[in-house]
């Protein structure tokens, strides 16, 4: 009897545009969001870098070394515009000439170099508004001034300029104690791994939320159309109806999750490829940066554990969504309940993502591993950033038991009398919450 109910559930869910359309739109919208964010950001950075090539100079020194500096900057590709010394407002003059950076050379500039004292210059950045590119203007020019002074000191002392700029050559090495893995590279070369440790759990949380929302919406739609009441009046055990619905939601949720993963994956692909993230070869590195193989950092044994964990989490989320939808008379009430309950996924998930493993403690870590909605999140992070605990198989079994308990409890509320009583109570509570919001 379950098979025809399951086929009916899958077909009905796939036919309902309110179920699949949001997930298809998510797959289409997420890449667009990535482009909308990153294209202006990349353009702003490029423009800011280009604007630093054009600098206004107010030379109050006119000594030998100040003229030498300006010649040196010109050779380095800077376009220099001289500002009038007697001008009332150098800021207005610079803005009128389209300049975004002013270098003020004091009258003590040449004497400071002759006496080998620190240089004292003023860098004025002219910004139209405060943004994340505001610091680019001064930083690049400041590094150029440091290079100029180091070259002068090196030439006067007979020392190789490269020695002053890079006095120490080091061989970076890293040992990841949790993985018992040695890498002939600096920890900075693991940038991609760090990003994965942040983003993969976020993707896992999003998938669980998608499944819960889809299950709740589908059940709430059946309550609106009274099809659930019709099913419950048929000579079919409530347990069979629940099993068919859960399996149907689970099958469709895999399809919806696939759309969600495609959208999120394209979003992060656009974001991560918009700016170069690989470290540049410096004087301290005789060889290109080491890129560790994924098989070294992500052992296959740990990845195998993630598959059943994800399936358990999806099934638990589907069961929880069925409960929410069954207790809601319409989709509006279901969405009202889903908002606060979504914190069950995101609050512990964000805590797992940003909290160091040492901060969690054995008890908190065990709870997060046992709870099906947070288990794949913490497991994904541990697989990428460290290693899963040896008790992970036991945690999987315990999460399965929790899921079975939820399904068992759900089967006991699937009766016309119980549903009607609980739905009325839920409707009263949500109505009170809406009144409080409107009064505020």
TAWO-V213047 format. One line per field, one symbol per residue. psi: psi as a letter, one per 20 degrees, with the letter a starting at -180 (. if undefined). A space follows every 10 residues. Layout:
# TAWO-V213047
psi = ???
This chain:
# TAWO-V213047
psi = hhghhggggg ghghhohigh ghhghghhhg hgggghghgh gggggghggh hihoqppnoj gkaghhhhgh hghhhjjqop ppqphjqhnh ghgghhjkqi ppooorijgg hhghjlrqqn rppopoqhqp rijhihghgg hghghggghh gggghhijqp hhhhhmippq npqpoohhil pppmrqhhik ghhghhhghg hgggghghhg gggggggghh ghhgjjhhhg ghiqlpqhhh gggggghghg ghhgghhggg hgghghghgg ghihqpipqq prhioirqqp oqqhhhhnqh hhhhhhghgg gggggghggh hggghhiphr hghghhhhgh hhhhggghgh gggipqhhhg qhgghgghhh phhighghgg ghgghcqqqh jghghgghhg ggghgghghh hiimqggggg ghhggghggh ghghggghh.
